[in-house]
Amino acid sequence: MTTRLQATRSSYDTVAADYAELLKDELGSRPLDMAMLAAFAERVRAGGGGPVADLGCGPGRVTVHLEELGLDAFGIDLSPGMVTVARRAHPHLRFEVGTMTGLDLPDGTLAGALVWYSTVHTPIDELPVMLAEFRRVLAPGGHLLIAFKVGAEQVRLEHAYGHDVDLDVHRFPPERVAELLRKEGLFEVARLVREADEQERTPQAFLLARRPESD
């Protein structure tokens, strides 16, 4: 594991319990975010359903929302601390420790993959490795929803959720992310860019993409 991944894991292990408490009601206050999740769920169900991975699931707050939308959802996160919190909060769901650059999943087995701000600590030039992995685990016709902060900057984060952390936060231009998705064989279905709310510093982007039925 790289030094950056080790720092990310350690930081989220440290903040896991407070992160879960502080963000437990955040999703309900953002109807546009929920609309994109609903559209993702509808697409997966319309395709016949199947397992859906919440990649970088954190404490599982969005994983359980996917379940409420009728999906067969489970979570994977880099941080054992986050997985412990998720399992405690949602014992009926499956949560595992793993990395998005090497998912312990067979090829072509997911009907959907959610990447809900899970790439924010990844430099944009390293995104293709993750995107290729997402495509590998998606079944033909499967959908990917990726959410991220809009911009082209890297921000250093040394304190968050009441704790000292060691994190770099990366913002991405939506056009660039869409281009990288296409290069990895994932084609844009829909895009939403909304303005920042009072708790955010930048606009937020949501890209829904699909692996073709045949390659």
Steps between C-alpha positions, in 0.01 A plus 500: 500500500633844408581763760203707380259209541641422844449863606145497362416177680647624828317834475162335442561243773551797733190696401262209429262532796477880489472502120202265521326712762564836330385385155217265594226739379692676222352313206141586586574872470622469140212410268703525180754252633216267595348541154820372338508204737137428414577516127795264549282256692225515236751422225639203692154363572392553138799294391385204705672585827786315663771580753600864543824605671533826692873553446652714772185451706624661820252438785241359260253790502465496119518120481186469709333769286569287193336208675197720574486574126460131432858402421701200617771723646820430691797718595877498464730749669873551544461578871445214746372760746229611258404139426465432874266799537300394193457143623386623841249746353367269226555139611267362233727626220841374388806722539858404417843665512654548156664739257352642183819434306473125561146392579456144626210444261472277193484653153161616378301424815351836601176644370611835638783679676471818705806718554363769732786749548732202542759632252553837669837393640626370164697721257327522164790336317445188715127481431531277189622208712187522714267554205642193328436300815142628520442394139653158566256417779191641326288259302425593137224760519591583862494858629750714689411817693794714606473815714784748546593860576531732198823688431861438412669552835660294772418607856696394805285381790664470841198524729151362442208355695662607826833323438841552346522331160750459217301538178517667161164582342482512120241680288433393142356667187188302395603504134832338589337228709254426217792474259686258728187289537465475121861394464436215741187388314240660730265733314316794652125466544427814703679781677398737779709791624347696786619809679659474843271525801584688820717213625702460180771700328461381141231374264432127513483265201324167441569290191293195415677267255436157352707208381370397154313172460769386258858619456 
